[in-house]
Amino acid sequence: MKVEKLRRKLAEEKLDGLLVTDKINRRYLCGFTGSNGLLLVTENALHLFIDGRYTQQAQQQTQGVEICEIPVGGNIIEVLRPFFKGSVFGFEAGTITYQSFINFQALMGAVGGRLVATKNMIEELRMLKTPEELSAIRQAAKIADQTLEVILPLIRTGMTELELANEIDYLSKKLGSEGPAFETIVASGPRTALPHAHASNKKIEGNELIMIDFGLIYQGYYSDITRTFAFGEVANEIIETYQKVLSAQKQAIETVALGKPLGEIDQVARLVLEQENLVQYFSHNLGHGIGLSCHEYPALAPSETLLIEKNMSFTIEPGVYLPEKAFGIRIEDDVVVNESGHAEILTHFNKEWMTIDCNR
């Protein structure tokens, strides 16, 4: 079904086929998870070009795919020559290297063919999830929730951010994840004002804010969640700011509906923060697609005109970062557009204001 949808798109663009160089898109279309390989999609066939290291893996992971092994010392350009003759092929402009483009271009010129740049052709298919894909994302989100349930009681004064991040990664694997979705973010105190802080050797202290942003992989699919909470007592201004960010997130989630532009969801959250004189501290998009990669198409950007469709899955994560006041707050959930056309929240760990005892 996925490949047939792609072939219809290729026919509409009058392309004879597509060179798939993005490894996630390659996996999506044929199931091959190897780190190296090129997939050629034509009107009647799928051709997977790999070297001998991946032959057995490709045979086990794919069906209905012609596996073309490149011999030791062989040149993929020469192997592709008979496929390119007199043809017009699309290529993934966002993932191909310049050198590969030059090589493919030269080959096309030699055989009377032509290359055409494409953008988001496969990503637009990946955007709408199947029931099987959603099941995997739900489980990834569930494991993230379970990880937070276990990890928060383990936080102690004096442990470093890096130690806490390592515990999160270890526990999520024990609970069934295949690994972290990205480098787990743990920031404490003034470092919460860094939107994408790296967990450091800073020791966690009592009476300060902690931000945890992490995700994990289950059957190749991703989750992504952020929670910010107090470790001991913090200033009232921090609590009040948290409630404003939470309100922006909740209103954005409630706004999700079939047919609305994704940019409108971002604008709703931004307007709430503008009314609270905080929008100048909101320095990123409201969210991003989630699926076979953690940050995938589309983005929930203020200017995004793409209309919301059923079975889209994405994050909603407003945040404000105030370095001059030495704190930042972000709240993130994963959602899917359900059968009723509204946002179903997949990450369920508590996001109401939390204060954790720092004297235990």
PyMOL commands that set and color helices and strands:
alter all, ss='L'
color gray80, all
select helices_A, chain A and resi 2-12+23-30+52-61+76-84+98-111+123-126+131-154+161-174+189-193+236-255+262-275+279-281+323-325
alter helices_A, ss='H'
color red, helices_A
select strands_A, chain A and resi 17-20+38-42+46-51+66-70+88-92+114-118+179-180+185-188+208-214+216-218+221-222+225-231+287-289+296-300+313-316+319-322+327-330+333-337+343-345+355-356
alter strands_A, ss='S'
color yellow, strands_A
deselect
rebuild
show_as cartoon
